[in-house]
Amino acid sequence: MELRLLAQDVPLAVHGAPDYAELRRLGLRPAEVLDFSSNINAYGPSPAVGEAIARTPLGRYPDDEALALRMTLAEYLGVPPQCILAANGSSELIWLTSLAFLRSSDRVLVLGPTFAEYERMAALRNVCLRIHRAEERVGFILLPPEIRKILDSWQPHLVFLCNPNNPTGTVLGSSLITDWSFSYPHTIFIVDESYLAFAPDLGSAVEIKRNNILVLRSMTKDHALAGLRLGYAVGAEELIAALVRVRPPWSVNALAQAAGIAALRDREHLRRSLDLLAAAKSELMAALTELGVQVLPSAAPFFLVRVGNGAAVRQSLLHKGILVRDCASFGLPQYIRICTRRPEENARLVAALGEVRHAG
Ligand SMILES: Cc1ncc(COP(=O)(O)O)c(C=O)c1O
């Protein structure tokens, strides 16, 4: 009898971050590769994180409800702990939203080009997916009248929007999201704010406090906890309660919970490192522009660079121990995405890209 493998139609994940098997094939050790492909604060986590981890007992189950972490988040966000759910990265939350809020054939709108997990989870749930893509000719900026037209005519059950958006770094104002949440009260808006901390002038949808808005946040990027995995959702109590029902137990391990609390308490480290990163980003963008490549503006530390053949440039740079994100999987094969690192590391990237372009 033939096996029934239902996941056949779910696209495989393509993301930034090192592909460890590829590095092994190329004879590169992960520690030797400068990773510009992951959107992570290159100044690393607060030193308090390492100390908190060292004090955490490993032989016990973690608090399944991550209460201490949620209380710390509650204080920091000004919302009650029952409006917060901690998770194993914001990726887990994307999958939980599909389990909690969607039935097959529900209409789901994704504002793109964007992070691939929204589309993967839509394929898994067999929903009716529509991807509205911002166009290159307008710098990948989403045009509100076009989105409103789709919301009016198509009435999606759920909308995914990423703010600031990965990979374009474009933003949507929170007044716009507020308007939509009032105009379309039967639509759930999932606002992925994984990169919000990097854009200090951008308002958060957490402030809107509507029962059809769920905000997703990541602590793997601004707090640089990617190896530990940590994220959280903020929203109305009934939305959070629905997510709690479908989540796997103990998904936030004890180290991640302790690390999250320590990271949140060290606000000075976060502020200082994000300031340094912002300054490094301006310098890097200027240096790349001087090389003659087109660099697109971005509210995030990462940005798109038009290089012609993104896959070829990625490959040539990788041979020099530098990893960038080829954007073909976003439908943007002419682009690479670069996330700013520390100044001395950025200088190595600029030099290597100069050589690669020269050779090409
Ligand atoms: C827009 C966006 N959302 C969510 C995630 C997932 O982040 P994590 O699961 O590490 O919190 C990423 C990771 O690249 C992302 O770019």
The ligand as an ORCA input file, in Angstrom:
! r2SCAN-3c Opt
* xyz 0 1
  C       9.979     38.400      9.567
  C      10.436     37.276     10.414
  N       9.585     36.763     11.295
  C       9.964     35.743     12.080
  C      11.225     35.199     11.980
  C      11.571     34.049     12.850
  O      12.391     34.432     13.884
  P      12.642     33.541     15.151
  O      11.876     32.278     14.994
  O      14.095     33.331     15.196
  O      12.124     34.350     16.309
  C      12.136     35.704     11.059
  C      13.482     35.108     10.928
  O      14.230     35.374     10.047
  C      11.726     36.772     10.247
  O      12.543     37.312      9.342
*
